[in-house]
Amino acid sequence: MPQGSPYGTPTWRPPADSEQVSGRLDAAETDDLPDSAFAFPGPRKEPLVSASHVRNALARFDQVEGVSDADRALAFANIRQAASYFGVHVTENSWRDLMHTQH
């Protein structure tokens, strides 16, 4: 994404091949991930290490608690970048499009 994007500048980076997992991560595996592997890097919420994790982050986006609008904007930018990398189609144009409940 270009600088100045309304979604923030993504911080997500593709995982090393050994970090790509399609199944559930246990606590130790999650702890071993770098901050750049998460949609929400500060609070380390919603790891983005595979296509299934990206789809899960999209589905659960409105359930993430304790984050600001700026955190959500960054997370959306990270999800879009990870989605592009893993070949996941994202139809939403804004993080607000993912908010199915009040936040």
VENMO-V50752 format. One record per residue. N is the residue number from 1. RES is the residue in three letters. BURIAL is b if it has 24 or more other C-alpha atoms within 12 Angstrom, else e. Layout:
<<N & RES & BURIAL> <N & RES & BURIAL>>
//
This chain:
<<1 & MET & e> <2 & PRO & e> <3 & GLN & e> <4 & GLY & e> <5 & SER & e> <6 & PRO & e> <7 & TYR & b> <8 & GLY & b> <9 & THR & b> <10 & PRO & b> <11 & THR & b> <12 & TRP & b> <13 & ARG & b> <14 & PRO & b> <15 & PRO & b> <16 & ALA & e> <17 & ASP & e> <18 & SER & e> <19 & GLU & e> <20 & GLN & b> <21 & VAL & b> <22 & SER & e> <23 & GLY & e> <24 & ARG & e> <25 & LEU & e> <26 & ASP & e> <27 & ALA & e> <28 & ALA & e> <29 & GLU & e> <30 & THR & e> <31 & ASP & e> <32 & ASP & e> <33 & LEU & b> <34 & PRO & b> <35 & ASP & b> <36 & SER & b> <37 & ALA & b> <38 & PHE & b> <39 & ALA & b> <40 & PHE & b> <41 & PRO & b> <42 & GLY & e> <43 & PRO & e> <44 & ARG & b> <45 & LYS & b> <46 & GLU & b> <47 & PRO & b> <48 & LEU & b> <49 & VAL & b> <50 & SER & b> <51 & ALA & b> <52 & SER & b> <53 & HIS & b> <54 & VAL & b> <55 & ARG & b> <56 & ASN & b> <57 & ALA & b> <58 & LEU & b> <59 & ALA & e> <60 & ARG & b> <61 & PHE & b> <62 & ASP & b> <63 & GLN & e> <64 & VAL & b> <65 & GLU & e> <66 & GLY & e> <67 & VAL & e> <68 & SER & e> <69 & ASP & e> <70 & ALA & e> <71 & ASP & b> <72 & ARG & b> <73 & ALA & b> <74 & LEU & b> <75 & ALA & b> <76 & PHE & b> <77 & ALA & b> <78 & ASN & b> <79 & ILE & b> <80 & ARG & b> <81 & GLN & b> <82 & ALA & b> <83 & ALA & b> <84 & SER & e> <85 & TYR & e> <86 & PHE & b> <87 & GLY & e> <88 & VAL & e> <89 & HIS & e> <90 & VAL & b> <91 & THR & e> <92 & GLU & e> <93 & ASN & e> <94 & SER & b> <95 & TRP & b> <96 & ARG & e> <97 & ASP & e> <98 & LEU & b> <99 & MET & e> <100 & HIS & e> <101 & THR & e> <102 & GLN & e> <103 & HIS & e>>
//
